[in-house]
Amino acid sequence: MENSGNIIYFLGFIGAAVYFIGQATTFWLGVLGFLKALVWPAFLIYLALKSLGA
């Protein structure tokens, strides 16, 4: 049960990597997509706080 956060993060990473790399049109945009997939929680929290007006 203590590793459930890690599993959720890993599944989110895989989903984000598939999405971002799938949208890439060049190799370097694919690399950028992989890097974005590593930090997707930061994007999520930023957009959530932005939409809440915090």
PyMOL Python script that loads the backbone (N, CA, C, O; Angstrom):
from pymol import cmd

cmd.read_pdbstr("""\
ATOM      1  N   MET A   1       0.812  -1.194   0.000  1.00  0.00           N
ATOM      2  CA  MET A   1       0.000   0.000   0.000  1.00  0.00           C
ATOM      3  C   MET A   1       0.860   1.265   0.000  1.00  0.00           C
ATOM      4  O   MET A   1       0.443   2.295  -0.531  1.00  0.00           O
ATOM      5  N   GLU A   2       2.029   1.198   0.577  1.00  0.00           N
ATOM      6  CA  GLU A   2       2.869   2.384   0.646  1.00  0.00           C
ATOM      7  C   GLU A   2       3.467   2.770  -0.699  1.00  0.00           C
ATOM      8  O   GLU A   2       3.891   3.912  -0.881  1.00  0.00           O
ATOM      9  N   ASN A   3       3.508   1.843  -1.637  1.00  0.00           N
ATOM     10  CA  ASN A   3       4.067   2.129  -2.959  1.00  0.00           C
ATOM     11  C   ASN A   3       3.014   2.532  -3.975  1.00  0.00           C
ATOM     12  O   ASN A   3       3.327   2.675  -5.157  1.00  0.00           O
ATOM     13  N   SER A   4       1.779   2.718  -3.547  1.00  0.00           N
ATOM     14  CA  SER A   4       0.725   3.038  -4.508  1.00  0.00           C
ATOM     15  C   SER A   4       0.967   4.388  -5.171  1.00  0.00           C
ATOM     16  O   SER A   4       0.608   4.570  -6.334  1.00  0.00           O
ATOM     17  N   GLY A   5       1.565   5.333  -4.461  1.00  0.00           N
ATOM     18  CA  GLY A   5       1.896   6.622  -5.066  1.00  0.00           C
ATOM     19  C   GLY A   5       2.923   6.482  -6.168  1.00  0.00           C
ATOM     20  O   GLY A   5       2.843   7.161  -7.192  1.00  0.00           O
ATOM     21  N   ASN A   6       3.889   5.601  -5.958  1.00  0.00           N
ATOM     22  CA  ASN A   6       4.907   5.358  -6.981  1.00  0.00           C
ATOM     23  C   ASN A   6       4.294   4.717  -8.218  1.00  0.00           C
ATOM     24  O   ASN A   6       4.661   5.054  -9.344  1.00  0.00           O
ATOM     25  N   ILE A   7       3.370   3.804  -8.010  1.00  0.00           N
ATOM     26  CA  ILE A   7       2.726   3.132  -9.143  1.00  0.00           C
ATOM     27  C   ILE A   7       1.905   4.134  -9.949  1.00  0.00           C
ATOM     28  O   ILE A   7       1.927   4.118 -11.180  1.00  0.00           O
ATOM     29  N   ILE A   8       1.183   5.003  -9.249  1.00  0.00           N
ATOM     30  CA  ILE A   8       0.371   6.015  -9.932  1.00  0.00           C
ATOM     31  C   ILE A   8       1.270   6.978 -10.710  1.00  0.00           C
ATOM     32  O   ILE A   8       0.964   7.339 -11.846  1.00  0.00           O
ATOM     33  N   TYR A   9       2.376   7.389 -10.097  1.00  0.00           N
ATOM     34  CA  TYR A   9       3.312   8.277 -10.790  1.00  0.00           C
ATOM     35  C   TYR A   9       3.885   7.588 -12.026  1.00  0.00           C
ATOM     36  O   TYR A   9       3.988   8.201 -13.088  1.00  0.00           O
ATOM     37  N   PHE A  10       4.259   6.308 -11.888  1.00  0.00           N
ATOM     38  CA  PHE A  10       4.833   5.575 -13.016  1.00  0.00           C
ATOM     39  C   PHE A  10       3.834   5.439 -14.157  1.00  0.00           C
ATOM     40  O   PHE A  10       4.189   5.639 -15.319  1.00  0.00           O
ATOM     41  N   LEU A  11       2.596   5.102 -13.840  1.00  0.00           N
ATOM     42  CA  LEU A  11       1.577   4.996 -14.882  1.00  0.00           C
ATOM     43  C   LEU A  11       1.312   6.352 -15.534  1.00  0.00           C
ATOM     44  O   LEU A  11       1.109   6.438 -16.745  1.00  0.00           O
ATOM     45  N   GLY A  12       1.313   7.402 -14.728  1.00  0.00           N
ATOM     46  CA  GLY A  12       1.161   8.745 -15.283  1.00  0.00           C
ATOM     47  C   GLY A  12       2.324   9.113 -16.180  1.00  0.00           C
ATOM     48  O   GLY A  12       2.142   9.743 -17.221  1.00  0.00           O
ATOM     49  N   PHE A  13       3.529   8.716 -15.771  1.00  0.00           N
ATOM     50  CA  PHE A  13       4.712   8.973 -16.594  1.00  0.00           C
ATOM     51  C   PHE A  13       4.596   8.271 -17.939  1.00  0.00           C
ATOM     52  O   PHE A  13       4.871   8.868 -18.980  1.00  0.00           O
ATOM     53  N   ILE A  14       4.191   7.013 -17.921  1.00  0.00           N
ATOM     54  CA  ILE A  14       4.056   6.258 -19.174  1.00  0.00           C
ATOM     55  C   ILE A  14       3.013   6.920 -20.078  1.00  0.00           C
ATOM     56  O   ILE A  14       3.240   7.094 -21.275  1.00  0.00           O
ATOM     57  N   GLY A  15       1.874   7.285 -19.495  1.00  0.00           N
ATOM     58  CA  GLY A  15       0.828   7.937 -20.290  1.00  0.00           C
ATOM     59  C   GLY A  15       1.278   9.263 -20.850  1.00  0.00           C
ATOM     60  O   GLY A  15       1.010   9.571 -22.011  1.00  0.00           O
ATOM     61  N   ALA A  16       1.969  10.063 -20.032  1.00  0.00           N
ATOM     62  CA  ALA A  16       2.458  11.357 -20.503  1.00  0.00           C
ATOM     63  C   ALA A  16       3.525  11.179 -21.574  1.00  0.00           C
ATOM     64  O   ALA A  16       3.554  11.928 -22.551  1.00  0.00           O
ATOM     65  N   ALA A  17       4.397  10.201 -21.401  1.00  0.00           N
ATOM     66  CA  ALA A  17       5.443   9.958 -22.396  1.00  0.00           C
ATOM     67  C   ALA A  17       4.827   9.546 -23.728  1.00  0.00           C
ATOM     68  O   ALA A  17       5.241  10.029 -24.783  1.00  0.00           O
ATOM     69  N   VAL A  18       3.849   8.664 -23.682  1.00  0.00           N
ATOM     70  CA  VAL A  18       3.180   8.251 -24.927  1.00  0.00           C
ATOM     71  C   VAL A  18       2.517   9.450 -25.591  1.00  0.00           C
ATOM     72  O   VAL A  18       2.606   9.618 -26.807  1.00  0.00           O
ATOM     73  N   TYR A  19       1.857  10.279 -24.799  1.00  0.00           N
ATOM     74  CA  TYR A  19       1.175  11.446 -25.368  1.00  0.00           C
ATOM     75  C   TYR A  19       2.178  12.439 -25.960  1.00  0.00           C
ATOM     76  O   TYR A  19       2.070  12.802 -27.131  1.00  0.00           O
ATOM     77  N   PHE A  20       3.154  12.881 -25.154  1.00  0.00           N
ATOM     78  CA  PHE A  20       4.090  13.909 -25.615  1.00  0.00           C
ATOM     79  C   PHE A  20       4.956  13.414 -26.769  1.00  0.00           C
ATOM     80  O   PHE A  20       5.191  14.162 -27.717  1.00  0.00           O
ATOM     81  N   ILE A  21       5.428  12.191 -26.712  1.00  0.00           N
ATOM     82  CA  ILE A  21       6.268  11.671 -27.793  1.00  0.00           C
ATOM     83  C   ILE A  21       5.419  11.429 -29.038  1.00  0.00           C
ATOM     84  O   ILE A  21       5.893  11.601 -30.161  1.00  0.00           O
ATOM     85  N   GLY A  22       4.167  11.030 -28.834  1.00  0.00           N
ATOM     86  CA  GLY A  22       3.273  10.841 -29.974  1.00  0.00           C
ATOM     87  C   GLY A  22       2.969  12.130 -30.713  1.00  0.00           C
ATOM     88  O   GLY A  22       2.686  12.103 -31.910  1.00  0.00           O
ATOM     89  N   GLN A  23       3.024  13.254 -30.022  1.00  0.00           N
ATOM     90  CA  GLN A  23       2.769  14.549 -30.638  1.00  0.00           C
ATOM     91  C   GLN A  23       4.003  15.128 -31.326  1.00  0.00           C
ATOM     92  O   GLN A  23       3.900  16.086 -32.092  1.00  0.00           O
ATOM     93  N   ALA A  24       5.181  14.538 -31.049  1.00  0.00           N
ATOM     94  CA  ALA A  24       6.441  15.070 -31.583  1.00  0.00           C
ATOM     95  C   ALA A  24       6.549  14.799 -33.076  1.00  0.00           C
ATOM     96  O   ALA A  24       6.173  13.732 -33.561  1.00  0.00           O
ATOM     97  N   THR A  25       7.071  15.784 -33.788  1.00  0.00           N
ATOM     98  CA  THR A  25       7.267  15.632 -35.230  1.00  0.00           C
ATOM     99  C   THR A  25       8.737  15.446 -35.599  1.00  0.00           C
ATOM    100  O   THR A  25       9.049  15.063 -36.726  1.00  0.00           O
ATOM    101  N   THR A  26       9.638  15.712 -34.659  1.00  0.00           N
ATOM    102  CA  THR A  26      11.069  15.506 -34.894  1.00  0.00           C
ATOM    103  C   THR A  26      11.659  14.757 -33.704  1.00  0.00           C
ATOM    104  O   THR A  26      11.020  14.611 -32.662  1.00  0.00           O
ATOM    105  N   PHE A  27      12.880  14.291 -33.881  1.00  0.00           N
ATOM    106  CA  PHE A  27      13.558  13.560 -32.807  1.00  0.00           C
ATOM    107  C   PHE A  27      13.702  14.426 -31.563  1.00  0.00           C
ATOM    108  O   PHE A  27      13.433  13.968 -30.452  1.00  0.00           O
ATOM    109  N   TRP A  28      14.123  15.671 -31.742  1.00  0.00           N
ATOM    110  CA  TRP A  28      14.385  16.531 -30.587  1.00  0.00           C
ATOM    111  C   TRP A  28      13.100  16.923 -29.871  1.00  0.00           C
ATOM    112  O   TRP A  28      13.106  17.125 -28.657  1.00  0.00           O
ATOM    113  N   LEU A  29      12.009  17.033 -30.600  1.00  0.00           N
ATOM    114  CA  LEU A  29      10.729  17.258 -29.930  1.00  0.00           C
ATOM    115  C   LEU A  29      10.305  16.011 -29.155  1.00  0.00           C
ATOM    116  O   LEU A  29       9.615  16.111 -28.141  1.00  0.00           O
ATOM    117  N   GLY A  30      10.715  14.851 -29.631  1.00  0.00           N
ATOM    118  CA  GLY A  30      10.480  13.618 -28.892  1.00  0.00           C
ATOM    119  C   GLY A  30      11.275  13.583 -27.593  1.00  0.00           C
ATOM    120  O   GLY A  30      10.771  13.151 -26.556  1.00  0.00           O
ATOM    121  N   VAL A  31      12.523  14.042 -27.661  1.00  0.00           N
ATOM    122  CA  VAL A  31      13.345  14.136 -26.448  1.00  0.00           C
ATOM    123  C   VAL A  31      12.715  15.124 -25.467  1.00  0.00           C
ATOM    124  O   VAL A  31      12.637  14.856 -24.268  1.00  0.00           O
ATOM    125  N   LEU A  32      12.271  16.260 -25.983  1.00  0.00           N
ATOM    126  CA  LEU A  32      11.596  17.236 -25.140  1.00  0.00           C
ATOM    127  C   LEU A  32      10.321  16.651 -24.538  1.00  0.00           C
ATOM    128  O   LEU A  32      10.000  16.920 -23.381  1.00  0.00           O
ATOM    129  N   GLY A  33       9.605  15.863 -25.309  1.00  0.00           N
ATOM    130  CA  GLY A  33       8.409  15.202 -24.806  1.00  0.00           C
ATOM    131  C   GLY A  33       8.721  14.249 -23.671  1.00  0.00           C
ATOM    132  O   GLY A  33       7.965  14.164 -22.703  1.00  0.00           O
ATOM    133  N   PHE A  34       9.831  13.528 -23.780  1.00  0.00           N
ATOM    134  CA  PHE A  34      10.251  12.636 -22.695  1.00  0.00           C
ATOM    135  C   PHE A  34      10.561  13.425 -21.432  1.00  0.00           C
ATOM    136  O   PHE A  34      10.176  13.024 -20.333  1.00  0.00           O
ATOM    137  N   LEU A  35      11.253  14.544 -21.589  1.00  0.00           N
ATOM    138  CA  LEU A  35      11.573  15.381 -20.426  1.00  0.00           C
ATOM    139  C   LEU A  35      10.304  15.969 -19.805  1.00  0.00           C
ATOM    140  O   LEU A  35      10.197  16.059 -18.582  1.00  0.00           O
ATOM    141  N   LYS A  36       9.355  16.363 -20.632  1.00  0.00           N
ATOM    142  CA  LYS A  36       8.080  16.856 -20.119  1.00  0.00           C
ATOM    143  C   LYS A  36       7.351  15.769 -19.342  1.00  0.00           C
ATOM    144  O   LYS A  36       6.705  16.044 -18.331  1.00  0.00           O
ATOM    145  N   ALA A  37       7.457  14.535 -19.820  1.00  0.00           N
ATOM    146  CA  ALA A  37       6.797  13.424 -19.141  1.00  0.00           C
ATOM    147  C   ALA A  37       7.381  13.203 -17.747  1.00  0.00           C
ATOM    148  O   ALA A  37       6.680  12.748 -16.843  1.00  0.00           O
ATOM    149  N   LEU A  38       8.648  13.521 -17.574  1.00  0.00           N
ATOM    150  CA  LEU A  38       9.266  13.370 -16.256  1.00  0.00           C
ATOM    151  C   LEU A  38       8.692  14.348 -15.238  1.00  0.00           C
ATOM    152  O   LEU A  38       8.624  14.036 -14.049  1.00  0.00           O
ATOM    153  N   VAL A  39       8.282  15.518 -15.690  1.00  0.00           N
ATOM    154  CA  VAL A  39       7.826  16.560 -14.766  1.00  0.00           C
ATOM    155  C   VAL A  39       6.336  16.867 -14.914  1.00  0.00           C
ATOM    156  O   VAL A  39       5.901  17.956 -14.540  1.00  0.00           O
ATOM    157  N   TRP A  40       5.542  15.933 -15.452  1.00  0.00           N
ATOM    158  CA  TRP A  40       4.119  16.195 -15.656  1.00  0.00           C
ATOM    159  C   TRP A  40       3.385  16.562 -14.375  1.00  0.00           C
ATOM    160  O   TRP A  40       2.437  17.344 -14.452  1.00  0.00           O
ATOM    161  N   PRO A  41       3.757  16.052 -13.191  1.00  0.00           N
ATOM    162  CA  PRO A  41       3.014  16.479 -12.000  1.00  0.00           C
ATOM    163  C   PRO A  41       3.152  17.980 -11.732  1.00  0.00           C
ATOM    164  O   PRO A  41       2.222  18.612 -11.231  1.00  0.00           O
ATOM    165  N   ALA A  42       4.305  18.542 -12.064  1.00  0.00           N
ATOM    166  CA  ALA A  42       4.487  19.979 -11.871  1.00  0.00           C
ATOM    167  C   ALA A  42       3.525  20.763 -12.762  1.00  0.00           C
ATOM    168  O   ALA A  42       2.945  21.755 -12.321  1.00  0.00           O
ATOM    169  N   PHE A  43       3.349  20.327 -14.011  1.00  0.00           N
ATOM    170  CA  PHE A  43       2.383  20.967 -14.905  1.00  0.00           C
ATOM    171  C   PHE A  43       0.974  20.856 -14.332  1.00  0.00           C
ATOM    172  O   PHE A  43       0.205  21.817 -14.356  1.00  0.00           O
ATOM    173  N   LEU A  44       0.648  19.680 -13.818  1.00  0.00           N
ATOM    174  CA  LEU A  44      -0.682  19.428 -13.275  1.00  0.00           C
ATOM    175  C   LEU A  44      -0.981  20.339 -12.087  1.00  0.00           C
ATOM    176  O   LEU A  44      -2.046  20.954 -12.030  1.00  0.00           O
ATOM    177  N   ILE A  45      -0.057  20.426 -11.147  1.00  0.00           N
ATOM    178  CA  ILE A  45      -0.262  21.257  -9.964  1.00  0.00           C
ATOM    179  C   ILE A  45      -0.326  22.734 -10.352  1.00  0.00           C
ATOM    180  O   ILE A  45      -1.159  23.477  -9.833  1.00  0.00           O
ATOM    181  N   TYR A  46       0.548  23.156 -11.257  1.00  0.00           N
ATOM    182  CA  TYR A  46       0.549  24.551 -11.694  1.00  0.00           C
ATOM    183  C   TYR A  46      -0.795  24.935 -12.316  1.00  0.00           C
ATOM    184  O   TYR A  46      -1.368  25.970 -11.975  1.00  0.00           O
ATOM    185  N   LEU A  47      -1.289  24.103 -13.222  1.00  0.00           N
ATOM    186  CA  LEU A  47      -2.543  24.424 -13.880  1.00  0.00           C
ATOM    187  C   LEU A  47      -3.721  24.338 -12.909  1.00  0.00           C
ATOM    188  O   LEU A  47      -4.675  25.107 -13.026  1.00  0.00           O
ATOM    189  N   ALA A  48      -3.663  23.410 -11.954  1.00  0.00           N
ATOM    190  CA  ALA A  48      -4.734  23.309 -10.963  1.00  0.00           C
ATOM    191  C   ALA A  48      -4.770  24.553 -10.078  1.00  0.00           C
ATOM    192  O   ALA A  48      -5.844  25.091  -9.811  1.00  0.00           O
ATOM    193  N   LEU A  49      -3.621  25.005  -9.629  1.00  0.00           N
ATOM    194  CA  LEU A  49      -3.580  26.209  -8.801  1.00  0.00           C
ATOM    195  C   LEU A  49      -3.969  27.452  -9.603  1.00  0.00           C
ATOM    196  O   LEU A  49      -4.623  28.358  -9.086  1.00  0.00           O
ATOM    197  N   LYS A  50      -3.565  27.481 -10.849  1.00  0.00           N
ATOM    198  CA  LYS A  50      -3.915  28.612 -11.710  1.00  0.00           C
ATOM    199  C   LYS A  50      -5.424  28.686 -11.907  1.00  0.00           C
ATOM    200  O   LYS A  50      -6.007  29.769 -11.857  1.00  0.00           O
ATOM    201  N   SER A  51      -6.054  27.545 -12.129  1.00  0.00           N
ATOM    202  CA  SER A  51      -7.502  27.545 -12.341  1.00  0.00           C
ATOM    203  C   SER A  51      -8.281  27.852 -11.064  1.00  0.00           C
ATOM    204  O   SER A  51      -9.409  28.341 -11.127  1.00  0.00           O
ATOM    205  N   LEU A  52      -7.687  27.567  -9.907  1.00  0.00           N
ATOM    206  CA  LEU A  52      -8.322  27.886  -8.633  1.00  0.00           C
ATOM    207  C   LEU A  52      -8.100  29.342  -8.224  1.00  0.00           C
ATOM    208  O   LEU A  52      -8.716  29.836  -7.279  1.00  0.00           O
ATOM    209  N   GLY A  53      -7.230  30.006  -8.937  1.00  0.00           N
ATOM    210  CA  GLY A  53      -6.962  31.405  -8.649  1.00  0.00           C
ATOM    211  C   GLY A  53      -5.984  31.613  -7.505  1.00  0.00           C
ATOM    212  O   GLY A  53      -5.924  32.696  -6.923  1.00  0.00           O
ATOM    213  N   ALA A  54      -5.229  30.593  -7.187  1.00  0.00           N
ATOM    214  CA  ALA A  54      -4.275  30.689  -6.069  1.00  0.00           C
ATOM    215  C   ALA A  54      -2.974  31.289  -6.537  1.00  0.00           C
ATOM    216  O   ALA A  54      -2.047  31.450  -5.743  1.00  0.00           O
TER     217      ALA A  54
END
""", "prot")
cmd.dss("prot")
cmd.show_as("cartoon", "prot")
cmd.util.cbc("prot")
cmd.orient("prot")
